[in-house]
């Protein structure tokens, strides 16, 4: 009896094991390998934008005694942002059905390896979005360099990620109220650049200017370092914009081409403006134009054609060049490395123009059902007004808390010595 039953039991067990293996294989197969591979690469590219791209770009623009502190800010924000993204940020942005904020269902990423997000493993989608959550508060570093306490950088960046970035991300990309209104923001004109830009203005207004501003504007200590950082940002932006297709397809390729052409046109245009106004084009100017073009095409990159990307680059440099002058010399706000004038204004400009350039007649992909150029422009403007208002109010509240607790501005002695030595006990350069 036993020998007769054993083969039957074995057959049943084998069949069950085979079914389980087949089920796992079917689950794994639903995650598209090509898409997964591309978004893994794009994730690395976007992190590369912050470390070392943005760190080098900003470090070259400050005085040598503060270069290391800027790099430290970027590294610390990357570490802090990564942890907070797992412990609430991702869930607040990408879970739940509430139109204003997500819930905590994805706290700690409970789905594990088997969970999917569209055609991607959720772990891959989580990591890709995490790199956006890292670079957005890191952009704000450029506004307050050379005079802020390190503790304030950490407290502000952490709270800002949870209270500003995560809710706005939910509004636009997580199924929130702006997504329901069919707002167009392909890769972060609203979510990244508008939020960071407006918050930068609030930060510099509450922190105060660098000593001697605006009479003394210290030149960048290492333009070559800034150029290398800008080049890394340009390359990384392929992952930023083309990766936002979340697939290895024609949409990603189109976004990459529009992104590259916008950067190239913007760099040439900024150089031409400098030549006409000052008699020469500077390295710092050209790479600033490149970054302005990249910021401006970001919300539109997947919705416009190559010609649209080119036009956005030209307009980006014209508008952002004058915005730098307005912020620093007319408003007399020491947005030290032009975060609002380049990222904020560029992101806002691209967010508005995508409503025009997405038209099929202009080479764009068209609009969602029920939307036209006029109605889309209205939604874009409403989204910008709401996001800019929330970013300003929430940032002011966070900065006020920082001021009452860890303090905002470094002491005059620390500023005079340089934040490299006074805050971190190290120097970027040894004499």
PyMOL commands that set and color helices and strands:
alter all, ss='L'
color gray80, all
select helices_A, chain A and resi 2-29+33-61+64-94+112-114+122-139+141-144+150-173+177-180+189-207+223-245+250-278+283-298+306-330+339-357+360-362+373-405+412-417+419-424
alter helices_A, ss='H'
color red, helices_A
select strands_A, chain A and resi 116-117+120-121
alter strands_A, ss='S'
color yellow, strands_A
deselect
rebuild
show_as cartoon
